[in-house]
Amino acid sequence: MVGQFRMIAINFGHGSYDRAYDTVLRRLADGEIDAEAIITGRVGLDGVADAFQALRDPGEHIKILVLPNA
């Protein structure tokens, strides 16, 4: 799956099995997966470049949310 906006392409990965997104979304909704446990940072748009740099170190970050209105 590919998201595109203003000539920037972002590729999204998914599991190797059928209906991976459905399964994960159901487990999130049911509380089986704690999404907060994998969110290791939050940045506004001005912090995106630094976030990409930080994500190069898997010991430092797992997932950084970009909050456009922050």
N, C-alpha and C positions, 0 to 999 in steps of 0.2 A: 504494500500500500504506500502511496506517495502523496504527501501533502505539498501543495505549491501555493506560494503567495509572493507576488512581486519578483518573479524570476529567481526565487530562492527555493530549492527543492530540499525537503526533509524526508528521509526514508525511515519508515517505521517497521520494526521487526515484529514477528509474532511467533507463537509456538509452532511446532512441527505437526501438530495434530488438528483435526477438524474442529471448528467452533471454539478456538482458543480464547477469543475475546469474550464470547458468551459465557464461557466457564469462569474466566477471571472476574468479569463484571458481576456474575451471580455470587461468587465467593466473597467479593468485596461487599456487596449488598447484604449478605447473610452474616457478615462480621467474621468470616473465617480467615480473611487476610486483613492485617492491620496496615493500611496504606501509610499511616504516619510513621511507621517503623522504618520505611525505606526512603522517606523524604528527609534528606540531610541538609537541605538549604532552600532558601527562598530569596529571589532577587527581583528587582524591578527591571525594566528594559535597559536601563543604564548599566546594569550589572551582568548582562548576558556574556560579554566577552570574557570577563573574569570567571564566570561560571563554567564556560567551556574549558578554560585553562585548569580550573580546579578539578573538573571531572577527569582529567588525565591521570589523576592519582586516585585509584579505586579505594585506597585506604582512607582517604579523606572524605570522599562523597560517593553516594550511590545515585541519588536523583535530586536534582535541583529544580524546583518549580519556578517558572517565570510568571510574575504577577504584573501584567501590563499597567495596571492602575496604581501600582505601589510607588 
